[in-house]
Amino acid sequence: MKRLGNIYEKVISYENLLNAHLRARRKKSKYKEVREVNQNTEHYLKNLHFILANEFYYVNSSDYKRETIIDKGKEREILKLKYYPHRIVQWAIMLQIQDRFLKSFILDTYASIEDRGLHFGAKRIKKALLKNPQGTKYCLKLDMKKYYPSIDNQILFEIVKTKIKDKKLLRLIEIIIFSMGAKGQPIGSLWSQWAGNLYLSTLDHYVKEKLKVGIYGRYCDDVTAFAETKEELRAIFEEIRKIAKDKLNLEIKENYQIFPTRVRGVDFLGYRFFGDFILLRKRVLKEMKRKLVPLRDKEILTNSENSAINSYKGWLKFCNSYRLREKYLVPLKDKYYIDNKGNKRRVDINVRNRRKRKKNNNN
């Protein structure tokens, strides 16, 4: 596949920077720094074009704002950059190169890719388990030790150079990659999402093309592979550990597991897959209970609370969830919420009926 060349001018063009600003500000228009750019967009973007055209742009570790959050029971450090110029710059780059990156990813990479997220992956896993019960008899599940902080930035940059040959663009990407030093990509930036996928695409292709693993999926650094026997998966695991260490300078966590798929269930993508049925992951269920149960005592819900309901309707849609719907959604069926325009609307909990109505209307 050809490397991208002569695209730096496209990256820094006013039209691309404007598109980057419009994409970067989505759902963030209330933030002060976004409002400032909105009020004088032409001035800010022309200034940014000048900075990039003259190669004055830089970013280093002191530009990141650090924040510690609890995610899935784990403490994670999130590093955020200012909206202007950094987030706009990253969007401007990715708008021009993301298609090239996507072409190098296997289909079963699910994290941070539009139209290829959790539910896309859940459908793929479900289909594989139903279609090939013998070939999915056992599952290997593993993840990397401190993945993002462990990324070797020189290796990452060498991988990027196999996709891009434009020297000016490579220089700009190199500044971003090494902004945290020789090792580690910051969790919380647009670039790091793509970098995380790109870095492990080497492993993906090795597993699919060299090891010939037919049923495999990856979400960020969480990996699942299936086979007919435990012995096959033990051999696959040793090969994965070797390529991760030798080619990517990564270590696999000691808590990797090989187990019978339909007895224990595959805990992946927020669900537990047992073959002919799917359950919601316990952690997602606990979070749903924490958020939805208190809404029963409220007379009028906020738009944000209604969004939470819709989010969990999406989770329940892809698993065997009749009892969960009855327990957590049905008690909210007579509730109302206030939308963004101040209108009072009824909470809709019935996904299936709404879909039938939509289908009938189309007919």
Number of C-alpha atoms within 10 A of each C-alpha: 8 9 12 17 13 13 18 19 14 15 25 23 20 18 13 21 25 19 15 21 24 14 15 20 19 10 8 13 15 10 11 11 14 19 14 13 19 15 10 10 15 13 10 18 23 16 14 23 19 15 15 21 16 9 13 10 17 14 17 13 14 10 15 18 11 15 11 10 12 9 9 10 8 8 10 14 16 15 17 18 18 13 18 16 19 19 19 25 26 21 24 25 22 18 17 15 16 13 10 16 17 15 10 15 17 16 15 18 25 23 20 16 14 7 9 14 16 20 18 15 21 22 11 16 23 18 13 18 22 14 12 14 16 13 16 24 19 25 26 23 21 21 19 19 14 15 18 20 14 17 22 20 22 15 16 22 17 11 16 19 17 12 17 19 16 15 14 17 22 16 12 20 18 17 16 22 25 20 21 19 15 14 18 20 27 25 18 16 19 17 20 18 18 18 22 21 24 20 22 21 19 18 18 24 16 16 21 14 11 10 13 12 18 15 20 24 24 25 19 20 20 15 18 21 21 28 24 16 17 17 12 14 22 14 11 20 21 11 17 19 16 16 18 18 13 11 11 19 13 20 18 19 13 10 8 13 13 19 18 19 22 19 12 13 19 25 18 21 22 18 24 21 25 19 22 12 15 20 19 22 17 13 13 15 18 11 12 18 14 11 15 18 14 9 19 16 10 11 10 17 20 17 20 13 17 22 14 15 22 17 12 20 18 13 20 20 14 17 17 14 17 10 9 15 17 11 13 20 21 13 15 21 14 12 19 20 20 18 16 10 7 10 10 15 15 16 22 19 22 13 13 10 11 12 11 11 11 11 10 9 8 7 6
